[in-house]
């Protein structure tokens, strides 16, 4: 009987150490499991953020831009005379066939608050844009998002020299031709906005248009720039017949 007791005690002593190891293994497994779940959750959150940034903001921006565009065209239809320029809802529409994005409403200013509504904005700072309706020489400089919030300039890299850039107002069509492209420059390079954009190769005053946006796609590290020069102006007829470049 004693021998049996000794054997049980001996056996119990030999089997005692594995229990703590099992507990340690259990803690490690639990930690790995929790960490894995956190990674999955983080991945889902990141994925939802990407969907929101690159898709849902486009939906919201396009919806808002559409409302603003309707207001502008309604105002044009109700006003029979040229009148004073109303910049509250927008000054006109940009058409660039090479970008294949349809018309783009142009509003005053280039702040995020304005551009996030899925429109293009003309610069008021640091260099003031010269509006084509003024009839003066200068640079009609514009900016728009390349991804998210309508991404109106997403396909700006599709524009080639010689392509048409058309700006539509209530009374006139301003037809420009792209003549120079700068695929990458510093976002602090404001010289591209000057009245005479010398970086585009021009040395004399003229009637220019400049399109700017972020590059590479999905970043805001640099700026992509396209320059155009006015080639003619057409009056808007009663049918609002578009210029041949847009047919």
C-alpha positions in Angstrom: 0.0 0.0 0.0 2.8 2.3 0.9 4.6 1.4 -2.3 1.6 2.4 -4.3 1.3 5.7 -2.5 5.0 6.4 -3.1 4.5 5.6 -6.8 1.5 7.8 -7.0 3.4 10.6 -5.3 6.3 10.0 -7.6 4.1 9.9 -10.7 2.3 13.1 -9.6 5.7 14.8 -9.1 6.8 13.8 -12.7 3.6 15.0 -14.3 3.5 18.4 -12.5 5.7 20.6 -14.8 3.6 20.3 -18.1 0.7 22.1 -16.6 2.4 25.6 -16.5 3.7 25.1 -20.0 0.2 24.4 -21.3 -0.9 27.6 -19.6 1.9 29.6 -21.2 1.1 28.1 -24.6 -2.6 29.1 -24.1 -1.6 32.7 -23.3 0.6 32.9 -26.4 -2.2 31.5 -28.6 -4.7 33.9 -27.2 -2.4 36.9 -27.8 -1.8 35.8 -31.4 -5.5 35.3 -31.9 -6.3 38.8 -30.5 -3.5 40.4 -32.6 -4.9 38.7 -35.7 -8.4 39.9 -35.0 -7.0 43.5 -34.6 -5.2 43.2 -37.9 -8.4 42.0 -39.6 -10.4 44.9 -38.0 -7.7 47.4 -39.1 -7.8 46.0 -42.6 -11.6 46.3 -42.8 -11.5 49.9 -41.5 -8.8 50.8 -44.0 -10.7 49.2 -46.8 -13.9 51.1 -45.9 -11.9 54.4 -45.7 -10.5 53.7 -49.2 -14.0 53.0 -50.5 -15.2 56.2 -48.9 -12.3 58.3 -50.2 -12.3 57.0 -53.8 -15.9 56.2 -54.4 -18.4 57.6 -52.0 -16.9 61.1 -52.0 -17.3 61.0 -55.8 -21.0 60.2 -55.5 -21.6 63.0 -53.0 -19.5 65.5 -55.0 -21.2 64.7 -58.3 -24.6 65.1 -56.7 -23.7 68.5 -55.3 -22.0 69.6 -58.5 -25.1 68.6 -60.4 -27.3 70.7 -58.2 -25.0 73.7 -58.6 -24.9 73.2 -62.4 -28.7 73.1 -62.6 -28.8 76.4 -60.7 -26.4 78.1 -63.1 -28.2 76.9 -66.2 -31.6 77.9 -64.7 -30.2 81.4 -64.0 -28.9 81.6 -67.6 -32.3 80.6 -69.0 -34.2 83.2 -66.8 -31.9 86.1 -67.6 -32.4 87.4 -71.1 -29.5 90.0 -70.9 -25.8 89.6 -70.3 -26.0 91.5 -67.0 -23.3 91.4 -64.3 -21.2 88.3 -63.7 -22.7 86.2 -60.9 -20.0 84.1 -59.3 -22.2 82.7 -56.5 -23.1 79.4 -58.0 -20.5 79.2 -60.8 -19.3 81.2 -63.8 -19.4 78.6 -66.6 -18.5 75.1 -67.7 -15.2 73.5 -68.8 -15.3 70.9 -71.6 -12.2 68.8 -72.3 -13.0 65.9 -74.7 -9.6 64.2 -74.0 -10.5 63.8 -70.4 -13.9 62.2 -71.2 -15.5 63.4 -68.0 -18.3 65.6 -69.3 -18.8 69.2 -68.4 -17.1 70.6 -65.3 -18.7 73.5 -63.4 -16.2 76.3 -62.7 -16.5 78.3 -59.4 -14.5 81.0 -57.7 -11.7 79.8 -55.5 -9.5 76.7 -55.1 -10.0 75.9 -51.4 -10.8 72.3 -50.4 -14.2 73.4 -49.4 -15.0 74.5 -52.9 -13.2 71.7 -54.9 -14.7 69.0 -52.7 -18.0 69.8 -54.3 -16.9 68.2 -57.5 -16.1 71.4 -59.4 -13.1 73.2 -60.8 -12.1 76.5 -59.3 -10.3 79.4 -60.7 -7.4 80.9 -58.7 -7.8 84.0 -56.6 -4.6 83.3 -54.6 -1.5 83.3 -54.7 -1.9 84.5 -58.3 -5.3 85.9 -59.4 -6.7 84.3 -62.6 -7.8 86.4 -65.5 -11.3 85.5 -66.5 -11.8 85.2 -70.2 -15.0 87.2 -70.1 -12.9 90.3 -69.2 -11.4 90.3 -72.7 -8.0 91.1 -71.1 -4.7 89.2 -71.7 -3.8 86.9 -68.9 -4.0 83.4 -67.6 -7.3 81.7 -66.8 -5.8 79.3 -64.2 -7.9 76.4 -62.8 -7.6 73.6 -60.3 -9.6 70.4 -59.5 -9.2 67.1 -57.7 -7.6 64.2 -59.5 -9.0 61.5 -57.2 -12.0 61.6 -54.8 -14.5 64.4 -54.5 -15.6 64.1 -58.1 -12.1 63.7 -59.5 -12.8 66.1 -62.4 -9.2 66.2 -63.5 -8.5 62.4 -63.0 -7.7 61.9 -66.7 -5.7 65.1 -67.2 -2.8 63.0 -68.4 -4.9 62.0 -71.4 -4.6 65.6 -72.8 -2.1 66.0 -75.6 -0.7 69.0 -77.4 -3.3 70.3 -79.9 -6.3 69.0 -77.9 -9.3 71.3 -77.4 -10.1 72.9 -74.1 -13.4 74.7 -74.2 -14.9 77.1 -71.7 -18.7 77.8 -71.9 -20.3 80.9 -70.5 -23.9 82.2 -70.8 -23.1 84.1 -74.0 -19.9 82.7 -75.4 -17.7 79.7 -76.1 -14.0 80.2 -75.5 -12.0 77.6 -77.5 -8.4 77.0 -76.4 -5.8 74.6 -77.8 -3.4 72.8 -75.5 0.2 73.7 -76.4 2.4 72.6 -73.4 2.3 70.0 -70.6 4.3 69.8 -67.4 3.9 66.3 -65.9 5.4 67.1 -62.6 6.4 70.2 -60.7 6.5 71.4 -57.0 3.1 72.2 -55.5 4.7 75.4 -54.4 5.6 76.4 -58.0 3.2 79.4 -58.5 5.0 80.5 -61.7 2.9 78.2 -63.7 -0.1 80.5 -62.8 1.5 83.7 -64.0 -0.2 85.9 -66.6 2.6 85.0 -69.0 3.4 81.4 -68.1 7.1 81.4 -69.1 7.6 77.8 -68.0 5.3 76.8 -70.8 7.5 78.5 -73.3 5.5 81.7 -73.8 7.3 85.1 -73.5 4.5 87.5 -74.6 1.2 88.4 -73.2 -1.8 86.5 -74.5 -5.0 84.8 -73.5 -4.0 81.5 -71.8 -5.7 78.8 -69.8 -3.9 76.6 -67.2 -5.3 73.4 -65.7 -3.6 72.1 -62.5 -4.1 69.1 -60.3 -2.2 66.7 -58.0 0.2 64.0 -59.2 0.9 61.1 -59.0 -2.6 59.8 -58.8 -3.9 59.3 -55.2 -1.2 61.6 -53.8 -0.8 65.4 -53.5 3.0 65.5 -53.6 3.4 67.3 -56.9 1.4 69.2 -59.5 0.5 68.3 -63.1 0.0 71.2 -65.4 -1.5 71.7 -68.8 -1.4 75.0 -70.7 -3.7 76.1 -73.5 -4.0 79.2 -75.7 -7.2 80.9 -76.9 -7.7 80.3 -80.7 -11.2 81.8 -81.1 -14.4 82.9 -79.4 -17.9 81.9 -80.6 -21.2 83.5 -79.6 -23.8 81.2 -78.1 -26.8 80.9 -80.4 -30.4 80.3 -79.5 -29.9 76.5 -79.6 -26.6 76.6 -77.7 -24.9 74.7 -80.6 -21.6 73.4 -79.3 -18.3 74.2 -81.1 -17.1 71.6 -83.6 -14.5 70.5 -81.1 -17.2 69.1 -78.9 -19.3 67.3 -81.5 
